[in-house]
Amino acid sequence: MIKKYFFIDESGTPDFYGSGKKLLLGRDGKPDVFGMGMVRTYNRKRLRRKV
């Protein structure tokens, strides 16, 4: 079986909603955007060397 490795990173804040389901993005110092990236690799050592 071949191992797969996943590296996940986020940018911004993961808090989308506050109490009462109020949208928090862009308010009270919260950023206007949220981004997420993921890399899947079979060779984590090679990936680390390249990065």
N, C-alpha and C positions, 0 to 999 in steps of 0.2 A: 504494500500500500504506500502511495506517495503522500508525504505530508504537505499540506497547504498552510501558508502563513498569511494572516490578514493584519494589516496595520491601518488603524482608523484614527483620524484626527479631526477635531472640530475647530472652527473659528467663529468667534462671537460668543454669545451666551445661549445655553440650552433652555433658558426660561422663556417660553413663549407666552404663557398666560399667568396672570396673578389671580388673587381671590376674586370671585364673582365672574370668572372667565374673561377678565379684561385683558386685552392684547397689550403686551409689554414692549414689543419691538419698537425702537425709536423713541421711547419715553424714559424719563428719569435716568438718563445716562446709559441706557441700554442701546446697543448698536442697532442700526436699521436693517442689518442683514445677518443671516446665519448661514454658514457654509460647512460642508462636511466632505471629506475626501477619504478614499479607501484604495489601498493597493493590495493586490493578491499576488503572491509569489510562491514558487516552489524552491527557491534558493535564497534564503534570507541573508546568508553571508555575502553573496555576490551583490545583493541589493544594498546592503550596508556599505560595502566598499565603493559602490557607484555613487551613493548619496553623500 
